[in-house]
Amino acid sequence: MTTYSAVRTTGIYCRPGCGARPRAENVTTFELAAAAEAAGFRACLRCRPYRVAGEVSPTSPELVCRAVRLVLDGALDDATEEQLGHRIGVSARHLRRLFHEHLGVTPTQLALSRRAHFARRLLDDSDLSIAQIAFASGFGSIRHFNRAMREVFRSSPKELRDRRRRHDRLLTDGGLGLRIPYEQPYDFGAALSFLAARVIPGVDSVEDGTYRRTIMLDGGPGVLELSVGGPDHLVLVAHLPYWEGLIHVVSRAAQVAGIGLEQPGAWGSFEAGVQLLAVQSSAQSGLGGLVRSLGTFVPGLTHGLAYAFPSAEVVASADVEALGLPATVRELAVRVHAGEVRLDGAASLDELISSLLSIPDVEPTTAHALATRLGYQAAVPIGLSIT
């Protein structure tokens, strides 16, 4: 896990491996860059700590880890800490106390640091305009973006873009290229093997060291490509209808690759649930028919991609048994659409497992396998064999 060294005499914090050699008595260690920033330190210009993967300690309480996942998924983009607390069943005051105690930062400060660091990477990696970067990073206005960047990096976005190093800019053959940092040990080859065994025809594919998949972004189709970029990062090439909310696309792509997780995660939580139910019933072959009949057709794609996976709302009103899938799939869709089964990370592990097991014919191994793919680290790491 990355830790950050903040030097009290200079007001600067660094990542491990930085060439700076401060006196030990002048150094304070933080587990999160956001905590260092909340304490008044600014990022080192030499080691650029915003370019490494920062993770919350797995020893943090489950509720804190769950709230962090929601914050990183954008729970505070258009909501307050009070609303976030309500989603997970605690008061905003209690939530802030837990964050201060275990992370050294408030939920709002964590969200702001997250957006600012992502924007800083876009200023390096891409040629997107400053306005595009602001909205891609989850900021509601250019004014808020400018203020946040000055607060975190002590410079304007233009000044930061002007400091970009020549080799920072990513060149790709179409699409927008972005670095997704990770910490060692991490095995992308193992992640590809895991994903290859779970490919849904028409939706995703693994070829020549690259994972590709279709997505829907607020009603518009897109395609993502993940491959190795270097010893400390993957490269994501995104083909999207627009860049607003790109920060959450990149975050979910990192989850799919299994960065910081026990195993590769899932782009769509409902999609993962349907797939596991199909495996439980030995009905994987029905997934292709489901996608062709109910998915959104995306013309002009290659590498076997042609459809985006259907939503729970669509599947809830479909005759899935005629497509070769068990009736349990439709029941899951009905309950997800009705909000009775919450797959967005807001429910506790016990609540999630209980709601899944209340569906007829859902087995405990399936419920726990889904929880694991959704990032619940306390879930029993058991899954269904897929060959």
C-alpha positions as CSV (number, residue, x, y, z in Angstrom):
1,M,0.0,0.0,0.0
2,T,1.4,3.4,-1.0
3,T,2.1,5.9,1.9
4,Y,3.0,9.5,1.5
5,S,5.8,11.4,3.3
6,A,5.0,15.0,4.2
7,V,7.8,17.3,5.1
8,R,6.8,19.9,7.7
9,T,9.6,22.3,6.9
10,T,8.8,22.6,3.2
11,G,5.0,21.9,3.2
12,I,5.4,19.3,0.5
13,Y,4.4,15.6,0.4
14,C,6.0,12.9,-1.7
15,R,5.4,9.4,-2.8
16,P,7.8,6.5,-2.1
17,G,11.0,6.6,-4.2
18,C,11.2,10.4,-4.5
19,G,14.7,11.7,-4.6
20,A,14.1,14.2,-1.8
21,R,15.9,13.2,1.4
22,P,14.4,15.2,4.3
23,R,15.4,14.7,7.9
24,A,13.3,11.9,9.5
25,E,12.2,14.1,12.4
26,N,10.6,16.5,10.0
27,V,8.5,13.9,8.2
28,T,4.8,13.0,8.8
29,T,3.4,9.9,7.1
30,F,-0.1,9.8,5.5
31,E,-1.9,6.8,4.0
32,L,-3.9,9.0,1.6
33,A,-2.8,11.9,-0.5
34,A,-6.1,13.6,0.4
35,A,-5.2,13.5,4.1
36,A,-1.8,15.2,3.4
37,E,-3.6,17.9,1.4
38,A,-6.2,18.3,4.2
39,A,-3.3,18.9,6.6
40,G,-2.0,21.7,4.4
41,F,0.7,20.0,2.3
42,R,1.0,20.2,-1.5
43,A,2.1,17.6,-4.0
44,C,5.8,17.3,-4.9
45,L,6.5,18.6,-8.4
46,R,9.4,16.0,-8.8
47,C,7.7,12.7,-8.0
48,R,4.1,13.7,-8.8
49,P,2.2,11.6,-6.3
50,Y,-1.0,12.0,-8.2
51,R,0.4,9.5,-10.8
52,V,0.4,6.6,-8.4
53,A,-2.5,4.4,-7.2
54,G,-3.7,5.4,-3.7
55,E,-5.8,2.9,-1.8
56,V,-7.7,2.9,1.5
57,S,-6.2,0.5,4.1
58,P,-8.1,-2.8,4.1
59,T,-8.0,-2.6,7.9
60,S,-10.4,0.3,7.9
61,P,-13.9,-0.6,9.1
62,E,-16.3,-2.1,6.6
63,L,-18.6,0.9,6.7
64,V,-15.7,3.3,6.0
65,C,-14.6,1.1,3.0
66,R,-18.1,1.0,1.7
67,A,-18.5,4.8,2.0
68,V,-15.1,5.4,0.3
69,R,-16.2,3.2,-2.6
70,L,-19.4,5.3,-3.0
71,V,-17.4,8.5,-2.8
72,L,-15.0,7.3,-5.5
73,D,-18.0,6.2,-7.6
74,G,-19.3,9.8,-7.5
75,A,-21.8,9.7,-4.6
76,L,-20.8,13.3,-3.7
77,D,-20.8,14.7,-7.2
78,D,-24.4,15.9,-6.9
79,A,-25.2,15.1,-3.3
80,T,-24.2,16.0,0.3
81,E,-22.5,14.2,3.1
82,E,-26.0,14.0,4.8
83,Q,-27.4,12.2,1.7
84,L,-24.4,9.9,1.6
85,G,-24.8,9.0,5.3
86,H,-28.5,8.3,4.7
87,R,-27.6,5.8,1.9
88,I,-25.5,3.8,4.2
89,G,-27.6,4.2,7.4
90,V,-25.6,6.7,9.5
91,S,-25.6,10.4,10.3
92,A,-23.4,12.7,8.4
93,R,-21.7,13.7,11.7
94,H,-20.9,10.0,12.5
95,L,-19.6,9.5,9.0
96,R,-17.3,12.5,9.2
97,R,-16.0,11.3,12.6
98,L,-15.2,7.8,11.2
99,F,-13.4,9.3,8.1
100,H,-11.4,11.7,10.4
101,E,-10.5,8.8,12.7
102,H,-9.5,6.3,10.1
103,L,-8.5,8.3,7.0
104,G,-7.6,11.8,8.3
105,V,-10.0,13.4,5.8
106,T,-13.7,14.2,5.4
107,P,-15.8,12.5,2.7
108,T,-16.0,15.9,0.9
109,Q,-12.2,16.4,1.0
110,L,-11.6,12.9,-0.3
111,A,-14.0,13.5,-3.2
112,L,-12.3,16.9,-4.0
113,S,-8.8,15.4,-3.9
114,R,-9.9,12.5,-6.1
115,R,-11.3,14.8,-8.8
116,A,-8.3,17.2,-8.7
117,H,-5.8,14.3,-9.0
118,F,-7.7,12.8,-11.9
119,A,-7.8,16.2,-13.6
120,R,-4.1,16.6,-13.1
121,R,-3.5,13.3,-14.9
122,L,-5.7,14.4,-17.8
123,L,-3.7,17.6,-18.1
124,D,-0.6,15.5,-18.5
125,D,-2.0,12.6,-20.5
126,S,-4.4,14.2,-22.9
127,D,-5.0,17.1,-25.2
128,L,-8.6,17.7,-23.9
129,S,-9.3,21.3,-23.3
130,I,-9.3,22.7,-19.8
131,A,-13.1,23.0,-19.9
132,Q,-13.5,19.4,-21.1
133,I,-11.2,18.2,-18.3
134,A,-13.2,20.1,-15.7
135,F,-16.4,18.2,-16.5
136,A,-14.6,14.9,-17.3
137,S,-13.3,15.1,-13.7
138,G,-16.7,15.6,-12.1
139,F,-16.6,19.3,-11.4
140,G,-19.8,21.2,-11.8
141,S,-18.3,24.4,-13.1
142,I,-15.1,25.9,-14.5
143,R,-14.9,28.2,-11.5
144,H,-15.1,25.4,-9.0
145,F,-12.5,23.5,-11.0
146,N,-10.0,26.4,-11.1
147,R,-10.5,27.0,-7.3
148,A,-10.0,23.3,-6.5
149,M,-6.8,23.0,-8.6
150,R,-5.3,26.0,-6.9
151,E,-6.2,24.6,-3.5
152,V,-4.7,21.2,-4.1
153,F,-1.8,22.1,-6.4
154,R,-1.2,25.8,-5.8
155,S,-1.4,26.5,-9.5
156,S,-4.1,27.1,-12.2
157,P,-5.0,24.4,-14.7
158,K,-3.2,26.3,-17.4
159,E,0.0,26.6,-15.4
160,L,-0.2,22.8,-14.7
161,R,-0.7,22.0,-18.3
162,D,2.3,24.1,-19.2
163,R,4.4,22.0,-16.9
164,R,3.5,18.8,-18.8
165,R,6.6,16.8,-19.6
166,R,7.2,15.8,-23.2
167,H,6.8,12.1,-22.7
168,D,3.6,12.4,-20.6
169,R,1.2,12.8,-23.5
170,L,-0.3,9.5,-24.6
171,L,-0.7,8.9,-28.3
172,T,-3.3,6.3,-29.4
173,D,-4.7,5.1,-32.7
174,G,-8.2,6.6,-32.1
175,G,-9.9,7.1,-28.8
176,L,-8.6,8.9,-25.7
177,G,-5.7,7.2,-23.9
178,L,-5.3,7.3,-20.2
179,R,-3.0,5.8,-17.6
180,I,-4.4,3.7,-14.8
181,P,-1.8,3.3,-12.1
182,Y,-1.4,0.2,-10.0
183,E,0.8,-1.0,-7.2
184,Q,2.9,-4.2,-7.3
185,P,2.3,-7.0,-7.0
186,Y,-0.3,-7.0,-9.7
187,D,-0.8,-9.5,-12.5
188,F,-2.7,-8.2,-15.5
189,G,-2.2,-11.5,-17.3
190,A,-4.0,-13.3,-14.5
191,A,-6.8,-10.7,-14.7
192,L,-7.1,-11.3,-18.5
193,S,-7.4,-15.0,-17.9
194,F,-10.1,-14.4,-15.4
195,L,-12.0,-12.1,-17.7
196,A,-11.5,-14.4,-20.7
197,A,-13.3,-17.2,-18.9
198,R,-16.3,-14.9,-18.3
199,V,-16.6,-13.3,-21.7
200,I,-20.2,-12.6,-22.8
201,P,-20.4,-12.9,-26.6
202,G,-21.0,-9.5,-28.2
203,V,-20.4,-7.5,-25.0
204,D,-16.7,-8.1,-24.2
205,S,-13.6,-9.9,-25.5
206,V,-10.0,-10.7,-24.7
207,E,-7.6,-10.8,-27.7
208,D,-3.8,-10.3,-28.0
209,G,-3.4,-9.0,-24.4
210,T,-6.2,-6.5,-24.6
211,Y,-9.6,-6.6,-22.8
212,R,-12.4,-4.8,-24.7
213,R,-16.0,-4.2,-23.9
214,T,-19.1,-2.1,-24.7
215,I,-20.7,0.2,-22.2
216,M,-23.6,2.6,-22.0
217,L,-23.0,6.1,-20.7
218,D,-26.2,7.9,-20.0
219,G,-27.9,6.4,-23.0
220,G,-24.9,6.6,-25.4
221,P,-22.8,3.6,-26.3
222,G,-19.0,3.4,-26.0
223,V,-16.1,1.0,-26.1
224,L,-13.2,0.6,-23.6
225,E,-9.9,-1.1,-24.3
226,L,-7.5,-2.1,-21.5
227,S,-3.9,-3.3,-22.0
228,V,-0.5,-3.1,-20.3
229,G,1.2,0.3,-20.5
230,G,4.2,-0.1,-18.3
231,P,5.5,-1.7,-15.0
232,D,3.2,0.6,-12.9
233,H,0.2,1.3,-15.1
234,L,-2.3,0.0,-17.6
235,V,-3.5,2.1,-20.6
236,L,-7.2,2.6,-21.1
237,V,-8.3,3.7,-24.5
238,A,-11.9,5.1,-24.3
239,H,-14.2,5.6,-27.2
240,L,-17.1,7.6,-25.7
241,P,-19.9,9.8,-27.0
242,Y,-18.8,12.6,-24.6
243,W,-16.2,13.1,-21.8
244,E,-18.5,14.3,-18.9
245,G,-18.0,11.9,-15.9
246,L,-15.0,10.3,-17.5
247,I,-13.5,10.0,-14.0
248,H,-16.1,7.3,-13.1
249,V,-15.5,5.4,-16.3
250,V,-11.8,5.1,-15.5
251,S,-12.6,4.1,-11.9
252,R,-14.9,1.3,-13.0
253,A,-12.4,0.2,-15.6
254,A,-9.8,-0.1,-12.9
255,Q,-12.2,-2.3,-10.9
256,V,-12.8,-4.5,-13.9
257,A,-9.0,-5.0,-14.1
258,G,-9.0,-5.9,-10.4
259,I,-6.7,-3.1,-9.3
260,G,-6.8,-3.0,-5.6
261,L,-9.3,-5.9,-5.4
262,E,-9.1,-9.6,-4.5
263,Q,-10.1,-10.5,-8.1
264,P,-11.2,-8.6,-11.2
265,G,-14.5,-6.7,-10.6
266,A,-17.4,-6.1,-12.8
267,W,-18.3,-3.2,-15.1
268,G,-22.0,-3.8,-14.5
269,S,-23.1,-5.2,-11.2
270,F,-26.4,-6.4,-12.6
271,E,-24.5,-8.0,-15.5
272,A,-22.3,-9.8,-13.1
273,G,-25.3,-11.1,-11.2
274,V,-27.0,-12.4,-14.3
275,Q,-23.8,-14.1,-15.4
276,L,-23.3,-15.8,-12.1
277,L,-26.9,-17.0,-12.0
278,A,-26.5,-18.4,-15.5
279,V,-23.3,-20.3,-14.4
280,Q,-25.1,-21.6,-11.3
281,S,-27.7,-23.1,-13.6
282,S,-25.2,-24.2,-16.3
283,A,-27.0,-21.9,-18.7
284,Q,-24.1,-19.7,-19.8
285,S,-25.1,-20.3,-23.5
286,G,-28.2,-18.3,-22.8
287,L,-26.3,-15.1,-22.2
288,G,-25.6,-14.6,-25.9
289,G,-29.3,-14.9,-26.7
290,L,-30.2,-12.4,-23.9
291,V,-27.7,-9.9,-25.3
292,R,-28.9,-10.3,-28.9
293,S,-32.6,-10.1,-28.0
294,L,-32.5,-7.4,-25.3
295,G,-29.2,-5.6,-25.5
296,T,-28.6,-2.3,-27.3
297,F,-27.1,-2.9,-30.8
298,V,-24.0,-0.9,-31.4
299,P,-23.1,-0.9,-35.2
300,G,-19.6,-0.7,-36.7
301,L,-17.7,-2.5,-33.9
302,T,-14.9,-5.1,-34.3
303,H,-13.3,-7.8,-32.1
304,G,-16.7,-9.5,-31.8
305,L,-18.3,-6.6,-30.0
306,A,-21.9,-5.7,-31.1
307,Y,-24.1,-5.1,-28.1
308,A,-24.3,-3.4,-24.8
309,F,-25.7,-5.5,-21.9
310,P,-29.4,-4.9,-21.2
311,S,-30.5,-3.1,-18.0
312,A,-32.4,-4.6,-15.1
313,E,-35.5,-2.6,-16.2
314,V,-35.4,-4.3,-19.7
315,V,-34.8,-7.8,-18.4
316,A,-37.5,-7.5,-15.7
317,S,-40.2,-7.5,-18.3
318,A,-38.7,-10.2,-20.6
319,D,-39.3,-13.9,-20.9
320,V,-35.8,-15.0,-20.0
321,E,-36.7,-18.7,-19.9
322,A,-37.4,-18.6,-23.7
323,L,-33.9,-17.3,-24.1
324,G,-32.4,-20.3,-22.2
325,L,-31.9,-18.6,-18.8
326,P,-33.4,-19.5,-15.5
327,A,-36.4,-17.6,-14.1
328,T,-34.2,-16.5,-11.3
329,V,-32.6,-14.0,-13.7
330,R,-35.8,-12.2,-14.2
331,E,-36.5,-12.2,-10.5
332,L,-33.1,-10.6,-9.8
333,A,-33.9,-8.0,-12.5
334,V,-37.3,-7.2,-10.9
335,R,-35.8,-6.8,-7.4
336,V,-32.9,-4.7,-8.6
337,H,-35.2,-2.4,-10.6
338,A,-37.5,-2.1,-7.6
339,G,-34.6,-1.3,-5.3
340,E,-35.1,-4.4,-3.1
341,V,-31.6,-5.7,-4.1
342,R,-29.0,-2.9,-4.0
343,L,-26.0,-3.6,-6.1
344,D,-24.5,-0.1,-6.0
345,G,-22.3,-0.7,-3.0
346,A,-24.6,1.2,-0.5
347,A,-25.8,-2.0,1.3
348,S,-23.7,-3.7,3.9
349,L,-22.3,-7.1,3.0
350,D,-24.9,-8.8,5.3
351,E,-27.7,-6.8,3.7
352,L,-26.5,-7.7,0.2
353,I,-26.2,-11.4,0.9
354,S,-29.5,-11.5,2.7
355,S,-31.3,-9.7,-0.2
356,L,-29.8,-12.1,-2.7
357,L,-30.6,-15.2,-0.8
358,S,-34.2,-14.1,-0.4
359,I,-34.6,-14.7,-4.2
360,P,-35.7,-18.3,-4.8
361,D,-33.0,-20.7,-6.0
362,V,-30.0,-18.3,-5.4
363,E,-27.3,-20.3,-3.8
364,P,-24.9,-18.9,-1.1
365,T,-21.9,-19.6,-3.3
366,T,-23.5,-17.4,-6.0
367,A,-24.4,-14.6,-3.6
368,H,-20.8,-14.5,-2.1
369,A,-19.2,-14.7,-5.6
370,L,-21.2,-11.7,-6.7
371,A,-20.3,-9.8,-3.5
372,T,-16.6,-10.5,-4.2
373,R,-16.9,-9.2,-7.7
374,L,-18.6,-6.1,-6.5
375,G,-15.6,-5.4,-4.2
376,Y,-16.8,-6.5,-0.8
377,Q,-13.5,-7.5,0.7
378,A,-15.1,-9.3,3.6
379,A,-17.1,-11.6,1.3
380,V,-16.2,-15.3,1.5
381,P,-13.8,-15.6,-1.6
382,I,-15.7,-18.5,-3.2
383,G,-16.9,-18.5,-6.7
384,L,-18.3,-20.8,-9.4
385,S,-16.1,-22.7,-11.7
386,I,-16.2,-21.3,-15.3
387,T,-14.5,-23.4,-17.9
